Amino acid sequence: MMKHLGILAHSTEGAALSFLTFCQEGVRRLGSHVYPDVTLDYIAFGHSMPAWDTGDYASVRATLAVSVKRLARAGADFFICPDNTAHLALEQPGEDFAIPGLHIAEVVAEQAARDSRRRVGVLGTSYTMDGPVYPEALARRGITTEVPEADDRHIINKVIFDELVNGVFTDESRREYVRIIDQLAGRGCDAVALVCTEIPLLVPPEVSPLPTLDSTRLVTLAALDVAVGDRTMPTWRGGPISG
């Protein structure tokens, strides 16, 4: 029996891409109009912005926990959160979530290790680029990380919040991202992790100077593997990842 996926949304475009990827890949693997059950729950990101701005990750976690409870009541067996920044809050100590989840950074780091990457550039929100989630997940697999210079981190973050999360994807911003990725290549990176879940919509693999780790699709495809029984059920229920 297939498992029921819950998608814990925290940003619009990334959650939409995850939902579409899950259904479309399900059809490709299982047959016409067939995919595992999936439920999406979304408490608007704007309600959490004051807490993000003050660094009150515990409050963000509490909001996300409400969504997880609603997914559980809808029948979901496990969840993914196609929002990398949210994992800063999901990793905060607290009561176990109602159902287990696949941790997006662990899935990305697993793929980087399978690809034999040694130094990975990290592109995401300022919270993600400055935070510990990806350095720690990759370091557990012997992989080092690089982030862009401060001015370029500002550009990346501004484009995410002013454009990408609102479904705006411009050639000018794409050129800026490609320039920044090219600089990471010059610093010795052998891949770039696109760890704001909207970035893969702006920077497809064919335009990137480095091989990409598409966090949105990677975590979604891993979720499909769980749902059809090709990957074991996750056990993480929030809180720090030990390794």
C-alpha positions in Angstrom: 0.0 0.0 0.0 1.4 3.4 -1.0 2.1 6.0 1.7 0.3 9.4 1.8 2.6 12.4 1.5 2.0 15.6 3.3 3.6 18.8 1.8 4.3 21.4 4.5 4.3 24.6 2.4 6.1 27.7 3.6 6.6 29.5 0.3 4.3 29.4 -2.7 6.4 28.7 -5.8 8.6 26.1 -4.1 5.5 24.2 -2.7 3.8 24.4 -6.1 6.8 23.0 -7.9 7.1 20.2 -5.3 3.4 19.3 -5.8 3.6 19.2 -9.5 6.9 17.3 -9.5 5.4 14.6 -7.2 2.3 14.1 -9.3 4.1 14.3 -12.7 6.8 11.9 -11.7 4.2 9.6 -10.1 2.4 9.4 -13.4 5.7 8.7 -15.2 6.5 5.8 -12.8 3.1 4.4 -12.0 0.9 5.0 -15.1 -1.6 7.5 -16.5 -3.3 9.6 -13.8 -1.8 7.5 -11.0 0.3 8.8 -8.1 0.3 8.3 -4.3 -2.1 10.4 -2.2 -0.8 13.9 -1.4 -2.1 16.7 0.7 -0.6 20.2 0.9 -1.1 22.5 3.9 0.0 26.2 3.8 -0.2 28.8 6.5 0.8 32.0 4.6 4.5 32.8 4.9 3.7 36.4 5.8 2.3 35.4 9.2 5.8 34.1 10.1 7.8 37.1 8.7 7.9 39.1 12.0 9.3 36.1 13.8 11.9 35.5 11.0 12.9 39.2 11.2 13.5 38.9 15.0 15.2 35.5 14.9 12.3 33.9 16.8 12.6 30.5 15.2 10.6 28.8 18.0 7.5 30.8 17.0 8.0 29.8 13.4 8.4 26.2 14.5 5.1 26.4 16.4 3.3 27.7 13.3 4.8 24.9 11.1 3.8 22.4 13.8 0.1 23.4 13.2 0.5 22.6 9.5 2.0 19.2 10.4 -0.9 18.4 12.7 -3.4 19.3 10.0 -1.5 17.0 7.5 -1.6 14.2 10.0 -5.4 14.7 10.5 -5.8 14.6 6.7 -4.2 11.1 6.7 -0.6 11.9 5.7 1.9 9.3 6.8 5.0 11.6 6.5 5.8 15.1 5.3 8.3 17.1 3.4 8.8 20.9 3.6 10.0 22.3 0.3 11.4 25.4 1.9 15.0 25.3 3.0 14.9 28.3 5.3 12.0 26.7 7.3 14.4 23.9 8.3 16.2 26.4 10.6 12.9 26.5 12.6 12.1 22.8 12.1 15.5 21.9 13.7 14.7 23.9 16.8 14.1 21.7 20.0 10.5 21.1 20.8 7.7 18.6 20.9 7.9 15.9 18.3 5.9 16.6 15.1 2.7 14.6 14.6 4.2 12.7 11.7 7.9 12.1 10.6 9.5 14.1 7.9 12.2 13.9 5.3 14.8 16.6 6.0 15.6 18.5 2.8 19.2 19.2 3.6 19.9 15.5 4.4 18.4 14.6 1.0 20.6 17.2 -0.8 23.7 16.1 1.1 23.1 12.5 0.3 22.9 13.3 -3.4 26.1 15.4 -3.2 27.9 12.5 -1.6 26.6 10.1 -4.3 28.0 12.5 -6.9 31.3 12.5 -5.1 31.2 16.3 -4.5 33.9 17.8 -2.3 33.1 21.5 -2.2 29.6 22.8 -2.7 28.4 26.4 -3.2 25.2 27.3 -1.3 22.6 29.7 -2.7 19.5 30.5 -0.7 18.0 33.1 1.5 20.3 35.0 3.8 19.0 32.9 6.7 20.1 29.7 4.9 23.4 31.0 3.5 24.4 32.3 7.0 22.9 29.5 8.9 24.2 26.0 10.0 21.8 23.7 8.3 23.7 23.1 5.0 27.3 23.4 6.4 26.4 20.7 9.0 24.5 18.4 6.7 27.3 18.4 4.1 30.1 18.3 6.7 28.6 15.0 8.0 29.5 13.6 4.7 33.0 15.1 4.4 31.9 17.9 2.0 32.9 21.6 2.6 30.7 24.5 1.7 31.2 28.0 0.2 28.8 30.9 0.1 29.0 34.0 -2.1 30.6 37.3 -0.9 28.4 39.6 1.3 27.3 41.9 -1.6 26.3 38.9 -3.7 24.5 37.3 -0.8 22.4 40.5 -0.5 21.6 40.3 -4.2 20.5 36.6 -4.0 18.3 37.3 -0.9 16.7 40.4 -2.4 15.8 38.5 -5.7 14.3 35.7 -3.7 12.0 37.9 -1.6 11.2 40.6 -4.1 10.8 38.3 -7.1 11.1 34.5 -6.9 8.6 33.8 -4.1 6.1 36.0 -6.0 6.6 34.0 -9.2 8.7 36.6 -11.0 11.7 35.3 -13.0 13.7 37.8 -15.0 16.6 37.5 -17.4 18.5 40.1 -15.4 18.3 38.2 -12.2 19.2 35.0 -14.0 22.4 36.6 -15.3 23.3 37.8 -11.8 22.8 34.3 -10.3 24.9 32.8 -13.1 27.6 35.3 -12.5 27.7 34.4 -8.8 27.7 30.7 -9.5 30.6 31.2 -11.9 32.5 32.9 -9.1 31.9 30.0 -6.8 33.3 27.7 -9.6 36.4 29.9 -9.6 36.7 29.3 -5.8 36.9 25.6 -6.3 33.3 24.5 -6.0 32.4 21.4 -7.9 28.6 21.9 -7.6 26.1 24.5 -6.4 23.2 23.7 -4.1 20.1 25.6 -5.1 18.6 25.7 -1.6 15.9 28.2 -1.9 13.3 26.0 -3.5 12.4 28.7 -6.1 15.9 29.1 -7.4 15.6 26.0 -9.7 12.9 27.8 -11.6 15.3 30.7 -12.3 18.5 28.7 -12.9 17.9 25.5 -14.8 20.8 23.1 -15.1 21.6 24.1 -18.7 22.5 27.7 -17.8 24.5 27.0 -14.6 28.3 27.1 -14.8 28.3 24.3 -12.1 26.3 21.1 -11.8 23.2 21.9 -9.7 21.7 20.2 -6.6 18.0 21.0 -7.0 16.7 20.8 -3.5 13.0 21.0 -4.5 13.0 18.1 -6.9 15.5 16.1 -4.9 13.4 16.1 -1.7 10.2 15.5 -3.7 11.6 12.5 -5.6 12.8 11.1 -2.4 9.3 11.5 -1.0 7.9 9.6 -4.0 10.4 6.8 -3.3 9.1 6.6 0.3 5.5 6.7 -0.8 5.9 3.8 -3.3 8.1 1.8 -0.9 11.5 2.3 -2.6 12.9 4.2 0.4 12.4 3.6 4.1 10.0 5.8 6.0 11.8 8.7 7.7 12.0 8.9 11.5 13.0 12.5 12.0 10.2 14.4 13.9 11.9 17.8 14.1 14.7 19.0 16.3 18.5 18.9 15.7 19.9 16.3 13.3 22.5 14.2 15.1 25.3 12.7 13.1 
